[in-house]
């Protein structure tokens, strides 16, 4: 007997910025992820966080991720040096934010308001 796959439905939402197409991901009739450019693997991480494991069927393309936990280990890399390519996912270190400014970059001081 075949194991039933969990299903997600991926909906296109907008095209913007360097990443291009963005998506909304639905799972069991509710929004799982509101806004992402990497829907399959982000959905795998969100499902693993909820304790959902096993096979994953993606409705948008009909692709099947054989194992949610394995899918959670991957991401799409696309930047000015490479991509798009699928690579191992690594979370950002806690002390860094995804939009952090490089350490060597000098920022201009904030403008002051003269109320005089």
Phi, psi and omega per residue, in radians:
X1 nan 2.309 -3.112
X2 -1.269 2.507 3.086
X3 -1.373 2.292 3.135
X4 -1.235 2.338 3.114
X5 -1.528 2.531 2.962
X6 -1.261 2.593 -3.114
X7 -2.098 2.423 2.959
X8 -2.111 2.647 3.060
X9 -2.028 2.179 -3.119
X10 -1.832 2.178 -3.106
X11 -1.992 2.269 3.058
X12 -1.264 2.480 -3.107
X13 -2.099 -0.900 -3.082
X14 -2.750 2.875 3.012
X15 -2.097 2.197 -3.124
X16 -2.817 2.724 3.040
X17 1.019 -2.846 -3.112
X18 -1.214 -0.458 -3.065
X19 -1.363 -0.436 3.122
X20 1.491 -2.128 -3.036
X21 -1.241 2.359 3.045
X22 -2.036 2.776 -3.012
X23 -2.424 2.778 2.968
X24 -2.025 2.414 -3.097
X25 -2.019 2.256 3.116
X26 -1.908 2.496 3.082
X27 -2.476 2.204 3.132
X28 0.896 0.768 3.044
X29 1.410 0.052 -3.141
X30 -2.238 2.794 3.096
X31 -1.295 2.131 3.081
X32 -1.555 -0.774 3.110
X33 -2.355 2.173 -3.092
X34 -1.311 -0.678 -2.985
X35 -2.645 2.016 3.131
X36 -2.693 2.663 3.044
X37 -1.770 -0.071 -3.067
X38 -2.277 1.195 -2.895
X39 -1.171 -0.717 -3.059
X40 -1.132 -0.920 -3.070
X41 -1.279 -0.619 3.053
X42 -1.093 -0.690 3.103
X43 -1.101 -0.706 3.100
X44 -1.036 -0.778 3.127
X45 -1.125 -0.717 3.133
X46 -1.135 -0.683 3.136
X47 -1.215 -0.743 3.085
X48 -1.034 -0.704 3.116
X49 -1.072 -0.477 3.100
X50 -1.585 0.015 -3.137
X51 1.473 0.232 3.141
X52 -1.581 2.194 3.121
X53 -2.347 3.012 3.125
X54 1.979 -2.678 -3.134
X55 -1.464 2.617 3.128
X56 -2.239 2.231 3.059
X57 -1.864 2.273 3.128
X58 -1.772 2.024 -3.050
X59 -1.198 -0.646 -3.055
X60 -0.974 -0.775 -3.063
X61 -2.011 -0.136 -3.087
X62 1.350 0.084 3.105
X63 -1.246 2.652 3.047
X64 -2.086 2.221 3.006
X65 -1.534 2.029 -3.034
X66 -1.026 -0.526 -3.093
X67 -2.621 2.164 -3.092
X68 -1.073 -0.770 -3.123
X69 -1.101 -0.651 3.081
X70 -1.186 -0.741 3.117
X71 -1.079 -0.560 3.135
X72 -1.173 -0.275 -3.126
X73 -1.511 0.015 -3.027
X74 -2.145 2.780 3.053
X75 -2.640 2.937 3.058
X76 -1.770 2.229 3.097
X77 -1.872 2.228 3.094
X78 -2.592 1.993 3.128
X79 -2.602 -2.939 -3.090
X80 -1.272 -0.156 -3.118
X81 -1.879 -0.404 -3.111
X82 -2.788 2.885 2.976
X83 1.815 3.049 -0.018
X84 -1.248 2.403 3.130
X85 -2.548 2.550 3.105
X86 -1.543 2.231 -3.125
X87 -2.385 2.906 3.059
X88 -1.069 2.391 3.124
X89 -1.479 2.388 3.040
X90 -2.298 2.208 3.122
X91 -1.179 2.667 3.063
X92 -1.157 2.480 3.041
X93 -1.006 2.596 -3.068
X94 -1.009 -0.509 -3.099
X95 -1.441 -0.063 3.111
X96 -2.038 2.599 3.035
X97 -1.885 2.683 3.142
X98 -0.983 -0.529 -3.107
X99 -1.807 0.376 -3.077
X100 -1.112 2.603 3.090
X101 -1.440 2.388 3.106
X102 -0.958 2.532 -3.075
X103 -1.008 -0.605 -3.076
X104 -1.396 -0.108 -3.060
X105 -1.482 2.291 3.116
X106 -1.637 2.251 3.131
X107 -1.747 2.541 3.066
X108 -1.216 2.549 3.120
X109 -1.153 2.697 3.107
X110 -1.147 2.544 -3.138
X111 -1.290 2.426 3.086
X112 -1.626 2.739 3.115
X113 -1.875 2.119 3.098
X114 -1.559 1.925 -3.086
X115 -1.691 0.214 -3.082
X116 -1.382 nan nan
